[in-house]
Amino acid sequence: MADLAHRKSTKTVRFTDTNGNPLAGRRLKAEQISHKFLFGCGGFDFVSYYRTENEYERSFYKERMDKWLNVFNYATLPFYLGRFEAEEGKPETESRMLAAKYLTERGVVCKGHPLVWHTVCADWLMNYDNETILSKLKGRIEREVTGFKGTIDMWDVINEVVIMPVFDKYDNAVTRVCKEYGQVPLVKAVFDAAHKSNPEAELLLNDFNTSPKYEELIERCLDAGVPLTAIGIQSHQHQGYWDREKILDVLDRFGRFGLPIHFTENTLTSGDYLVPPEIEDLNDFVVTAEQWPSTPAGEARQAEQIEEMYRILFDNPLVQAITTWDFTDGAWLNAPSGFLRLDNSEKPSYHLLRDLIFNEWHTDTVITTNEDGIAEIKGFKGTYKISPEDDGVTLGQGQETVEL
């Protein structure tokens, strides 16, 4: 078993009482309350909760939200322009802000996805020439990144650039500007707009294409000075599990850049069959949720694959985040790809991942201060709640939590 030393830290802390006197020879409980590592999942249900006024739907979403919060500390929220601003000048800012604030108030890190993408693009953009389209895209970026600053400080800036200039399923504004200006100039323009709007933001390039073409794109972007802070890798596995060999290969090839790696969209299904291999674009596969049910055998397989994949990724120092795309079945492609079934009941994968995060990869310990009130805390990186074992002892102000 990996020792995971890179996921752990040690900190020496001096504890005092409320008068500033050292707490000598005291036993203190150090309980981990959050991870530095980002264990993520799609947070779309939080937005849906605020978009509906139907009380039954709200109750159903709230049940999901509570179960979501029992596992994850990192949420991806939807900002697809074609839905976020279906009519020009009328963005659905309120539902996203309410969802993001609800999550951040509970200690969850939020990411917006995506700021620019050729799919689910706004049709109204095509009323303009390419120069104006690019200007409006940058304006949209500035509006969202500035407006959500402090609540959302992480963004998938542009999505699936490898295929963007040759995407020909339907005409769209983003492919138009990508063809005219080129991949790297477009990426640089939108990243610069995001970075200018929030210089402290985490900015990701995100793609499903894990071939050398994506490596080449990243290299060209870095050479051009794109302010890229992390590499996003999609890992939708509707056509079969990647397996250890492929995961390690992807980590090795994209690790050469030395940048943080986020597995941004991870999908493992729990049904009895897979999307046929001849389907090149997963969006072309159309079935109903009833035609692709979750099964007991599939759920057992899903849990095994999730465990292996998470262990491999958590063992790699460059990986900073893993996001499972669908929290519940029947989301994207109607696949049985969630941690919950359609009725909100929990699958084995839900309990498996929760056990990894809150038991195996979790630290609760007791420390004893020396005569100077000093103690050493060792554990997984994250935030710890400190409390005295002895009744009647009160810690000095600001010592109730410690960051490792």
N, C-alpha and C positions, 0 to 999 in steps of 0.2 A: 504494500500500500504506500502511495506517495506521502512524503512527510509534509508537503504543502508549506514549507518554510516561507515561501514568498507571499503567502496569504496571511502570515502571522506577524506580530510585532510585540515588542517589549517596551514598557514605559515605566520610568521611575517617578513616583508622585509623592509629594509631601502633603499630608493631611493635617488639618488643624480643626479646633473647635471654633465656635462662632466668635470667640474673643481673640483668635489668632494663636492660641497656644497649641503646640504639637499634640496630636492624639497618639500617645506612646502606648505600645503593647496592646493595640486594639485589633480585633478581628473585624474585617470589613468584607461585605459581599460585593463582588464585581459581576454583574449580570449583563450579558451582551443583549442590547436592545435593537441593534441594527448592524448590517454588514456594510463594509465599504464596497465589496463586490456587488455589482448590479444584477440581481436576479429579477428578470423582467417578464412581462407578458403584455399582450395587447390590452389597452384600457378602454376600448371602444364602448363597453357597457356603461361606463361612467358618463360618457357623453350622451348616450341614449337615455339614461335616467333623467338628465336635465332637459332633453328635447321633447319628452312626452308628458302629457298632463293626465294620462290614463292611470288611475290609482292601482289597478291590477298589474299593469306593466311595470309601474314604479316599484311595486312590492317584489315582483319577480326579479327585476334588475338589482334591487337592493340586496336580495339574498345572494346573488352572484357577487356583488361588490364586497360583501362581508367575507365571503369565502376567498375571494381574490386577495384581500388584505391580510388574510391569515397565512399567506405564503410569500407574496412578492413585495419588493421595495423599489420597483422601477416600472414605469408605465409608458407605453407609446400611445399617443393620442392622435386622432386623424385630422389632417389639415389639407386633404386633397382639394385643390382649387375648384374643381368642377362641382364639388358638393359644399365646400366651405363658403364659396362665393358663386353660387349658380347664376345669380343675377348680378351684374357689375354694380359695385358700390353698396351691396347688401351682404356683407360677410356675417357668418354665424359665430361671431366672437363670443357671445354671452355663454353659450353652452360649453364651449371649450374652456373658457376662463373659470366657470363654476366647477367643472370637472377637475381642472388642474389645481385649483385652490383646495378643493376637497381632499385631493390626494396629497398635496404638499403639506397640508396641515396634519396629516397622519404620517409624515416622515418619508413619503414616497418621492423619488426623483422622477420628473416627467420629461419626455422628449416629444417634440412635434414632428410629424411625418406626413408627407414630405413637403418641402417648400416649392420645389419644381419637379414636374414629371410629365412625360408626354401622354401617359394614360390618366384617365379621370381628370383631364384638363378642362378648362372652361371654354365652351364653344364661343362665347362672346369675344374672346381674344382674337379670333380669326377675322374679326371685322377691321382689324388694324394691319398696317404694314409691319414688316419685321423689326424695324428700328423701334417702333412704338410698342410692339409686343414685348421686346426685351426691357424697355423702360418700365412698362407696367409690371412685368415680373419682378424687377428689382424694387419697384415701389411696394408691391405686395410683401416682399421679403422684409423690407424696412419696417413696414407697418406691423407685421406679426412679431418679428424678433425684438423690436423696440417695445411694442405693447405688452408682450408677455414676459419681458425681462424681469428676473427675480422670481418668477413662477415657473417658466420654462426657459432653461438656459442650455438646452441641448436640442439640436435639430439635424434631421436628415435633410441636407440642403438641396441635393439633387439626386434623383433616383434613376438607376438603370441607364447610365449614359452610354455604355458599350453598344447597346442596340439602338440608341436614340436616332442617330442620323439615317439609319437604314430601315427604321420602323415604317411599314407600308400598309398596315391593316386598315387604317383610316387617316385622313388628313387631320392634323392638329397643329396648334400654334407653336408648341415647343420643338417638335421635329423640324418645323419650318426654320426657326431661328438657329437650330443646331446645324442644319444643312448649310445655311448661309455663313455663319460665323465660325463654325468648327467646334469640335468637342471641347478642347482645352480652353479656348477663349470664352465659351459659354460658361464652363465650370468656374473659371476665374472670375467672371463678372458677377455671378450669383453668390459665390463664396465671399468675394470682396464686399458685396452689399450686406451680407449677413454679419461679417466680422466688423464692419464699420458700425453697424447697429448695436452690436453687443460684443466688444473685444474680448470679454471673458467667456463667451459661449463655447461649448463643445460643438464642433461642426464636422459632420460625417458625410463622406461620399458612400453611397450604398448601391449594391448591385447583386443580382442573382448569378451573373456570369462569373464563374470562378476560373475561367480559362486564362492563359497567358495574355489575352487581350485586355483583361481587367488590370493585370499587373503592369502592362505597358501604359495604360491610361493613367494609373496612379503615378508612375514614374514621370510621365510627361507633365502631369499636374504639379508635382513637387518641383520639377525643374523650372516650371513657369511661376513658382512662388505662390501657388494656391494655399491659403491658410487652412489647410486640412489638419484636423487634430486627431481623427480616428478613422479607421477603415471599417466600413460596414459590409458584412457578408450575409447574404440571404441563404438560408438552408432549408427551403421547402422540399420535403421528401415524400411527396405524394406518389412518386414513381418508385419508391423503394429507399430503404435505409442506406445512408452513405457508407457506413461501416468504418471501422477504426483506420484502415489504410487510407481512405480518402480524406477523412478528417485530419489526420496527421500530415498528409500531403498538402492540403490547403493551408494548414497552420505554418508549415515550413516555407511554402512559397510566398505567402503574404507577410510572414514574420520577418522577411529580409529587410523590410522597410523600417523596422524598429518602432513603428507606431502602435498605439493601442488598437486592439482588434475587438470589434463588437459583433457577435452573432445576432443580427438584428431581427431576423424573421425565421425562427426555427419551427418546423412542422413535422410531426410524426403521427401517422394515422393509427387508428385502432379498429379498422374494418378488415374484411376478409379478402379484399382485392385492392389493386393499385391502379393508378392512371396508366393507360397503355403506353408503352415506350415510344410509339410512333407519334404521340402528341408532343409537338415541340413547344407550344405555348400553353401552359396550364390553364389559362383563361378560356381556351377552346374546349375544355372538358366540361360538359354540362350534364349533371344528374341532380336529382332531388335528394334531400337528406334521408328520405325514406328508402331510396334505392341504394344508399351507402351507409348502412347502420353500423354502429359500434357493436363488437361481439366480445364475449369473454376471452376467447383465444387471442383476438386482436389487442385487447386491453392488456393482457399479460405481456405480449410482445412489445407493445408501446412502452410499458414501464421499464422493461429490460433495456430497450434501446435508449430511452431517455437517461437511464442511470449510466450506461456506458458513455454516452456522448457528453453528459455533464461532467463526469469524472475526467475525461480526456481534456475538455476545455478548461476546467477549473485548475487542472494541473499545469496549464501553460501560462507563464507569467505575463505574456502580452495580452491575453484575453481579459477584458475588464467588464464585459457584460454579455449575458445570454438572454434573449427575449424569445419566449414561445409565442407564436403569432396568435393563435386562437385559444382563448380561455375555455370556450365551450364548443361542443360539436355544432355542425351546421352553419359555421361562419363562412369563411372564404371557400368557395367551390362546393359548399354543402358537405364538406368532408367530416368524418368522425375524428377530428384532430385536436379536440380540447382535453383539458383536465377534468371537465365536467361533461356529463351527458346532456341531452336536450332538455331533460327535466330538472337540471341543476344538481343531480346526484353526482357524487364524487367517484372518479375512477381510481384504480390502483396507482396510476401515475401521479395523481394529486398527493396521495399520502406518501409515496416514495420520495418525491421532491421535497415535500415539507420535512420529512425525516432527515434528509441530507442537510438541509439548510439549518434546521433548528436543533438537531442532535449531533450528527457527525461533524458538521462544519460550524460548530457553535461552541462558545466558551462561557461557562458560568463557573466562577471560582471563588475561593475565600483567601484573602490576603491578610497578613499580620504586619502591623507597623512596628518599626524599631523604636528606640528611645527618642529619636528625633521626629517621629511621626512619618517616617519614610517607608514606603512599600513598593514592590515591583509587581506590575501587572503584565502577564503574558497571555496572549490569546489571538484569535482571529481578528484581523483588522476591522474596526468598526467603532460604534459608540457603545459605551458601557454605563450602566446605572450603578452608582456606588451607594451603599447603605450600610450602617453599622449593624452588627449582629447583637450588640448590647442595647437593651432598652435604656432610654434616657439620654443616649449620646446623639448629639446633633453635629453634623459636619459644617465646616465653615462655608460661607456663601460662595457659590460658584464651583463647589467641589462635588456636586451631586452626579455629574457626568464626566466621563473621561473619553477622549478620542485616542484610539490605538491605530 
